[in-house]
Amino acid sequence: MDEFHARDGMIRLGQLLKAAGLVDTGGEAKMLLADEQVTVNGEVETRRGRQLHPGDVVTLGEASVRLT
């Protein structure tokens, strides 16, 4: 599992997906979220704007990122 440090202590889900390299574009993030392929802390998430906080774990396929 990779770790990602958010400077302000929180980040929106769509921003994290791009910043952590899980997707290349915001459009790709939007499509994967709409297809219910992204989970946050083990639960399916469809909102690109969901605020993430330290300790949250985002999973897309085989890749997982923990926000620190």
DRENTORKOL-3810 file (N, C-alpha, C; in nm, 4 decimals):
REM DRENTORKOL-3810
@n.u->0.0859; n.v->-0.1178; n.w->0.0000; ca.u->0.0000; ca.v->0.0000; ca.w->0.0000; c.u->0.0900; c.v->0.1234; c.w->0.0000
@n.u->0.0579; n.v->0.2158; n.w->-0.0885; ca.u->0.1320; ca.v->0.3415; ca.w->-0.0954; c.u->0.0736; c.v->0.4413; c.w->0.0035
@n.u->0.1534; n.v->0.5419; n.w->0.0360; ca.u->0.1059; ca.v->0.6503; ca.w->0.1215; c.u->0.1149; c.v->0.7810; c.w->0.0448
@n.u->0.0200; n.v->0.8697; n.w->0.0730; ca.u->0.0178; ca.v->1.0016; ca.w->0.0090; c.u->-0.0009; c.v->1.1058; c.w->0.1179
@n.u->0.0884; n.v->1.2042; n.w->0.1209; ca.u->0.0786; ca.v->1.3091; ca.w->0.2216; c.u->0.0078; c.v->1.4312; c.w->0.1624
@n.u->-0.1025; n.v->1.4694; n.w->0.2224; ca.u->-0.1754; ca.v->1.5896; ca.w->0.1800; c.u->-0.1231; c.v->1.7077; c.w->0.2618
@n.u->-0.0769; n.v->1.8101; n.w->0.1945; ca.u->-0.0190; ca.v->1.9263; ca.w->0.2633; c.u->-0.1146; c.v->1.9883; c.w->0.3632
@n.u->-0.2402; n.v->1.9993; n.w->0.3277; ca.u->-0.3371; ca.v->2.0667; ca.w->0.4145; c.u->-0.4098; c.v->1.9697; c.w->0.5079
@n.u->-0.3684; n.v->1.8433; n.w->0.5079; ca.u->-0.4313; ca.v->1.7462; ca.w->0.5953; c.u->-0.5546; c.v->1.6814; c.w->0.5361
@n.u->-0.6060; n.v->1.7381; n.w->0.4278; ca.u->-0.7200; ca.v->1.6776; ca.w->0.3590; c.u->-0.7096; c.v->1.7065; c.w->0.2108
@n.u->-0.7786; n.v->1.6255; n.w->0.1322; ca.u->-0.7775; ca.v->1.6403; ca.w->-0.0136; c.u->-0.9070; c.v->1.5788; c.w->-0.0652
@n.u->-0.9523; n.v->1.6248; n.w->-0.1787; ca.u->-1.0726; ca.v->1.5666; ca.w->-0.2393; c.u->-1.0339; c.v->1.4398; c.w->-0.3159
@n.u->-1.1288; n.v->1.3466; n.w->-0.3230; ca.u->-1.1026; ca.v->1.2158; ca.w->-0.3822; c.u->-1.0509; c.v->1.2262; c.w->-0.5254
@n.u->-1.1146; n.v->1.3059; n.w->-0.6085; ca.u->-1.0705; ca.v->1.3201; ca.w->-0.7478; c.u->-0.9282; c.v->1.3716; c.w->-0.7568
@n.u->-0.8919; n.v->1.4651; n.w->-0.6698; ca.u->-0.7566; ca.v->1.5196; ca.w->-0.6680; c.u->-0.6557; c.v->1.4136; c.w->-0.6263
@n.u->-0.6916; n.v->1.3335; n.w->-0.5262; ca.u->-0.6007; ca.v->1.2284; ca.w->-0.4798; c.u->-0.5774; c.v->1.1248; c.w->-0.5885
@n.u->-0.6826; n.v->1.0838; n.w->-0.6572; ca.u->-0.6677; ca.v->0.9835; ca.w->-0.7623; c.u->-0.5665; c.v->1.0293; c.w->-0.8667
@n.u->-0.5716; n.v->1.1575; n.w->-0.9037; ca.u->-0.4761; ca.v->1.2115; ca.w->-1.0010; c.u->-0.3375; c.v->1.2279; c.w->-0.9403
@n.u->-0.3289; n.v->1.2888; n.w->-0.8222; ca.u->-0.1997; ca.v->1.3177; ca.w->-0.7599; c.u->-0.1221; c.v->1.1908; c.w->-0.7264
@n.u->-0.1928; n.v->1.0847; n.w->-0.6896; ca.u->-0.1270; ca.v->0.9590; ca.w->-0.6537; c.u->-0.0953; c.v->0.8742; c.w->-0.7771
@n.u->-0.1363; n.v->0.9206; n.w->-0.8946; ca.u->-0.1055; ca.v->0.8497; ca.w->-1.0186; c.u->-0.1967; c.v->0.7312; c.w->-1.0478
@n.u->-0.3114; n.v->0.7246; n.w->-0.9796; ca.u->-0.4050; ca.v->0.6146; ca.w->-1.0059; c.u->-0.4836; c.v->0.6374; c.w->-1.1341
@n.u->-0.5009; n.v->0.7630; n.w->-1.1727; ca.u->-0.5658; ca.v->0.7989; ca.w->-1.2999; c.u->-0.4845; c.v->0.9101; c.w->-1.3645
@n.u->-0.5027; n.v->0.9278; n.w->-1.4953; ca.u->-0.4293; ca.v->1.0317; ca.w->-1.5669; c.u->-0.5076; c.v->1.1616; c.w->-1.5768
@n.u->-0.6410; n.v->1.1523; n.w->-1.5796; ca.u->-0.7224; ca.v->1.2719; ca.w->-1.5999; c.u->-0.8416; c.v->1.2730; c.w->-1.5046
@n.u->-0.8982; n.v->1.3905; n.w->-1.4866; ca.u->-1.0197; ca.v->1.4026; ca.w->-1.4070; c.u->-1.1357; c.v->1.3277; c.w->-1.4705
@n.u->-1.1386; n.v->1.3248; n.w->-1.6028; ca.u->-1.2442; ca.v->1.2523; ca.w->-1.6740; c.u->-1.2372; c.v->1.1032; c.w->-1.6479
@n.u->-1.1155; n.v->1.0509; n.w->-1.6429; ca.u->-1.0976; ca.v->0.9088; ca.w->-1.6129; c.u->-1.1444; c.v->0.8789; c.w->-1.4703
@n.u->-1.1110; n.v->0.9689; n.w->-1.3775; ca.u->-1.1544; ca.v->0.9531; ca.w->-1.2380; c.u->-1.3066; c.v->0.9524; c.w->-1.2309
@n.u->-1.3695; n.v->1.0455; n.w->-1.3007; ca.u->-1.5156; ca.v->1.0564; ca.w->-1.2998; c.u->-1.5803; c.v->0.9278; c.w->-1.3504
@n.u->-1.5242; n.v->0.8721; n.w->-1.4584; ca.u->-1.5786; ca.v->0.7502; ca.w->-1.5170; c.u->-1.5633; c.v->0.6312; c.w->-1.4209
@n.u->-1.4467; n.v->0.6160; n.w->-1.3586; ca.u->-1.4236; ca.v->0.5047; ca.w->-1.2665; c.u->-1.5128; c.v->0.5159; c.w->-1.1435
@n.u->-1.5331; n.v->0.6370; n.w->-1.0958; ca.u->-1.6220; ca.v->0.6577; ca.w->-0.9811; c.u->-1.7666; c.v->0.6238; c.w->-1.0185
@n.u->-1.8092; n.v->0.6659; n.w->-1.1368; ca.u->-1.9455; ca.v->0.6371; ca.w->-1.1822; c.u->-1.9678; c.v->0.4867; c.w->-1.1975
@n.u->-1.8614; n.v->0.4146; n.w->-1.2343; ca.u->-1.8700; ca.v->0.2688; ca.w->-1.2507; c.u->-1.8503; c.v->0.1948; c.w->-1.1182
@n.u->-1.8452; n.v->0.2692; n.w->-1.0076; ca.u->-1.8310; ca.v->0.2132; ca.w->-0.8729; c.u->-1.7079; c.v->0.1239; c.w->-0.8597
@n.u->-1.5954; n.v->0.1705; n.w->-0.9168; ca.u->-1.4712; ca.v->0.0936; ca.w->-0.9109; c.u->-1.3763; c.v->0.1439; c.w->-0.8023
@n.u->-1.4144; n.v->0.2512; n.w->-0.7320; ca.u->-1.3280; ca.v->0.3108; ca.w->-0.6292; c.u->-1.3923; c.v->0.2901; c.w->-0.4926
@n.u->-1.3111; n.v->0.2486; n.w->-0.3948; ca.u->-1.3612; ca.v->0.2386; ca.w->-0.2584; c.u->-1.2801; c.v->0.3291; c.w->-0.1669
@n.u->-1.3466; n.v->0.3784; n.w->-0.0638; ca.u->-1.2817; ca.v->0.4556; ca.w->0.0418; c.u->-1.3124; c.v->0.3827; c.w->0.1722
@n.u->-1.2075; n.v->0.3402; n.w->0.2393; ca.u->-1.2218; ca.v->0.2651; ca.w->0.3641; c.u->-1.3135; c.v->0.1432; c.w->0.3469
@n.u->-1.3019; n.v->0.0777; n.w->0.2295; ca.u->-1.3762; ca.v->-0.0449; ca.w->0.2047; c.u->-1.5176; c.v->-0.0270; c.w->0.1535
@n.u->-1.5633; n.v->0.0986; n.w->0.1381; ca.u->-1.6990; ca.v->0.1235; ca.w->0.0890; c.u->-1.6946; c.v->0.1925; c.w->-0.0468
@n.u->-1.7807; n.v->0.1491; n.w->-0.1393; ca.u->-1.7858; ca.v->0.2090; ca.w->-0.2727; c.u->-1.8163; c.v->0.3582; c.w->-0.2605
@n.u->-1.7410; n.v->0.4380; n.w->-0.3357; ca.u->-1.7605; ca.v->0.5841; ca.w->-0.3346; c.u->-1.7773; c.v->0.6316; c.w->-0.4783
@n.u->-1.8765; n.v->0.7175; n.w->-0.5015; ca.u->-1.9022; ca.v->0.7691; ca.w->-0.6358; c.u->-1.8842; c.v->0.9204; c.w->-0.6444
@n.u->-1.8528; n.v->0.9856; n.w->-0.5329; ca.u->-1.8417; ca.v->1.1323; ca.w->-0.5324; c.u->-1.6960; c.v->1.1757; c.w->-0.5479
@n.u->-1.6685; n.v->1.2449; n.w->-0.6572; ca.u->-1.5335; ca.v->1.2955; ca.w->-0.6819; c.u->-1.4910; c.v->1.3956; c.w->-0.5764
@n.u->-1.5871; n.v->1.4698; n.w->-0.5216; ca.u->-1.5578; ca.v->1.5767; ca.w->-0.4275; c.u->-1.5515; c.v->1.5324; c.w->-0.2824
@n.u->-1.5610; n.v->1.4025; n.w->-0.2552; ca.u->-1.5553; ca.v->1.3569; ca.w->-0.1159; c.u->-1.4236; c.v->1.4008; c.w->-0.0521
@n.u->-1.4336; n.v->1.4594; n.w->0.0658; ca.u->-1.3146; ca.v->1.5026; ca.w->0.1367; c.u->-1.2527; c.v->1.3844; c.w->0.2094
@n.u->-1.1229; n.v->1.3673; n.w->0.1886; ca.u->-1.0490; ca.v->1.2601; ca.w->0.2540; c.u->-0.9635; c.v->1.3188; c.w->0.3644
@n.u->-0.9435; n.v->1.2417; n.w->0.4679; ca.u->-0.8667; ca.v->1.2864; ca.w->0.5837; c.u->-0.7580; c.v->1.1838; c.w->0.6136
@n.u->-0.6538; n.v->1.2218; n.w->0.6882; ca.u->-0.5475; ca.v->1.1266; ca.w->0.7208; c.u->-0.6040; c.v->0.9964; c.w->0.7785
@n.u->-0.5506; n.v->0.8863; n.w->0.7286; ca.u->-0.5964; ca.v->0.7538; ca.w->0.7707; c.u->-0.6917; c.v->0.6896; c.w->0.6726
@n.u->-0.7555; n.v->0.7698; n.w->0.5856; ca.u->-0.8459; ca.v->0.7135; ca.w->0.4854; c.u->-0.7658; c.v->0.6315; c.w->0.3840
@n.u->-0.8241; n.v->0.5205; n.w->0.3397; ca.u->-0.7605; ca.v->0.4331; ca.w->0.2412; c.u->-0.8473; c.v->0.4299; c.w->0.1161
@n.u->-0.7880; n.v->0.4668; n.w->0.0031; ca.u->-0.8566; ca.v->0.4681; ca.w->-0.1265; c.u->-0.8034; c.v->0.3507; c.w->-0.2079
@n.u->-0.8953; n.v->0.2711; n.w->-0.2635; ca.u->-0.8558; ca.v->0.1540; ca.w->-0.3416; c.u->-0.9189; c.v->0.1609; c.w->-0.4803
@n.u->-0.8360; n.v->0.1332; n.w->-0.5811; ca.u->-0.8800; ca.v->0.1244; ca.w->-0.7200; c.u->-0.8128; c.v->0.0010; c.w->-0.7781
@n.u->-0.8928; n.v->-0.1018; n.w->-0.8033; ca.u->-0.8365; ca.v->-0.2265; ca.w->-0.8533; c.u->-0.7417; c.v->-0.2864; c.w->-0.7500
@n.u->-0.6184; n.v->-0.3119; n.w->-0.7916; ca.u->-0.5171; ca.v->-0.3720; ca.w->-0.7028; c.u->-0.4408; c.v->-0.2665; c.w->-0.6234
@n.u->-0.4565; n.v->-0.1383; n.w->-0.6580; ca.u->-0.3796; ca.v->-0.0309; ca.w->-0.5953; c.u->-0.4553; c.v->0.0306; c.w->-0.4785
@n.u->-0.3814; n.v->0.0541; n.w->-0.3687; ca.u->-0.4392; ca.v->0.1208; ca.w->-0.2524; c.u->-0.3467; c.v->0.2322; c.w->-0.2076
@n.u->-0.4072; n.v->0.3421; n.w->-0.1631; ca.u->-0.3307; ca.v->0.4566; ca.w->-0.1141; c.u->-0.3896; c.v->0.4994; c.w->0.0183
@n.u->-0.3024; n.v->0.5160; n.w->0.1194; ca.u->-0.3455; ca.v->0.5660; ca.w->0.2510; c.u->-0.3039; c.v->0.7123; c.w->0.2605
@n.u->-0.4001; n.v->0.7955; n.w->0.2987; ca.u->-0.3729; ca.v->0.9386; ca.w->0.3157; c.u->-0.3055; c.v->0.9610; c.w->0.4500
@n.u->-0.1931; n.v->1.0337; n.w->0.4468; ca.u->-0.1216; ca.v->1.0628; ca.w->0.5725; c.u->-0.1200; c.v->1.2119; c.w->0.5993
END
